[in-house]
Amino acid sequence: MIRNILKFGFSTSTLNEEPKSKFSFFKLIVGSAIGVYGFDQVRKYREYLTNTFLTKEQINELVLKNMTKFKEQQLIAHPINNINNIKNKEKVVVVGGGIIGISQALKLLRMGYNVTVIEQANTVASECSAFNGNVFNPMYFLPLVTRDNLIYMIKNIFEKPELTTVRFNINAFLETNFIQWGINSLLLSMTDYAQIENSRKQLRIGSLTLQDVEKLRPSGLFKGHLIAKGQLGFFASDQKVESYRDRLVLLGIPHIKVDSFEQIEQFTKSDLKTESNLKLFNRFKKALILITESNLETRELTQTMLKYCQENFPNQFAIAFSTTAQNFVLDTDKNVKGIQTNKGIVLGDSFVICLAHKSKQLAHKLKLNLPIVPAKGWAMGRTAPQNFNQTLVKEFTLNTPNYFATNLNGHLRLAGCAEVCNDTPSTDASSEWGAIQILNRFNEQNGFDFKMSDFTVRSCFRPLTPDDVAIISEVPGFKNVFINAGHGSRGMSYCFGAADIMSQVMEGSKEFEDYSVKRYYFI
């Protein structure tokens, strides 16, 4: 398609005109695009040259002596290289200690690999939303990148409508690779068919996650986690509920349509007829219950997995905290042999980048424009008041829609809204648009008068791909470097399935084109 467009742009015969000395406006656009592409290639090559290139002799010296000379300076090896002591097994370096990175490490350890994790913070899952909605829902997917949402976000760039739930921040246009992200979003998400296919791809990861959860359940990783009986989706009209139900049927997501409070209580087998519950149900009239839900705490699950790796694979697993990946170490044949960090070179046989939206910084070192941008989300938490204990939120994860609330173990958690932006840290998340919207909407729907000062509020950045589907892929041109990133707000729901797919990609046992970075243009 792109080739035909270029052909059309430079062929005057397609217009049945004689050749002209002046460029048409279309040619000017195409020429500018080629110019930008050329500039981008130069920029990527310049980034590539900032890697560390060593001869095979220097690499051997680094392995044997933990240091080597390079351009009149001494390069040292990271001490963590000597921790893994099981010989004759491939060593994989996982960059990033979030829930994606740690679940990837766990998967590889179970397959027999040696694994080293590099984490820039002093703890795992340091940038997750922690007390977010904690929705572990692998068989439910509502994409953020859709035709309607893109149009909606663009319209709301210069205004702040009270009822919006997603929007662009003007600073998003300054984000690295935003142009590639935007073009791919338009090309890959503008039809209903594309949206349904994107949902199918996510649900495939979710199905694998459920299978792995069942395998891991005897290990005790999920001991004590709290179960919500279902996710309740409210809709104000028959038309909306049926439209949404058609999508659930098409995707094979189990659900129950309810038209009365009695049906909800029959499903939950509990008395929920409080004044606030009736007010909420009477306002929205119709509801759907999804029946495959449970709730886990993202950070707690990541920490539990880390402890499990350390205790069950003491000779195969190591983690380097406060260690920041800077660039790659390559030999003269352009094979990646290690990662240069602020504390020395971490050596490995294969490398998996799991740095969420920051993955693109390392990808640039390998001449790849990774189309991932940060989408800011907000999370709010407080102790649930006594008069709140019998509301629907105790029994359900509440989605009405785009807002999530859970009341688990006496702790009220609110989450929702999304803003495509750059990753400038927040100085006061409680004063930002998203947090204000979440609280106002929740008070309105439930008849409460909570104040922002009642909550602990934080924001986090979620990695958003152009089609809202994760990238689980080999880096083009580098056979031993891989990317597992772009899971949006669904890291906990899809971490095990993504790790399973990634392990198969690494071993070359199966092709997964749906998750390959090659599905994007201009990268």
Buried (B, 14 or more C-beta within 10 A) or exposed (E): EEEEEEEEBBEEEEEEEEEEEEEBEEBEEBEEBEEEEEEBEEEBEEBBEEBBBBEEEBBEBBBEEBBBEBEEEEBEBBEBBEBBEEEEBBBBBBBBBBBBBBBBBBBBBBBEBBBBBBBBBEEBBBBBBBBBBBBBBBBBBBBBBBBEBBEBBEEBEEEEEEEBBBBBBEBBBEBBBBBBBBBBBEBBBBEEEBBEBBBBBBBBBBBBBBBBBEEBEEBEBBEEBEEBBBBBBBBEEEEBBEEBBEBBEEBEBEBBBBEEBEBBBEBBEEEBEBEBBEEBBEEBBBBBBBEBBBBBBBBBBBBBBBEBBEEEBEEBBBBBBEBBBBBBBBBEEEBBBBBBBEBBBBBBBBBBBBBBBBBBBBBBBBBBBBBBBBBBBBBBBBEBEEEBEBBBBBBBBBBBBBBBBBBBEEBBBBBBBBBBBBBEEBEEBBEBBBBBBBBBBBEEBBEBEBEBEBBEBBBBBBBBBBBBBBBBBBBEEBEBBBBBBBBBBBBBBBBBBBBBBBBBBBEEEEEBEBBBBEBBBBB
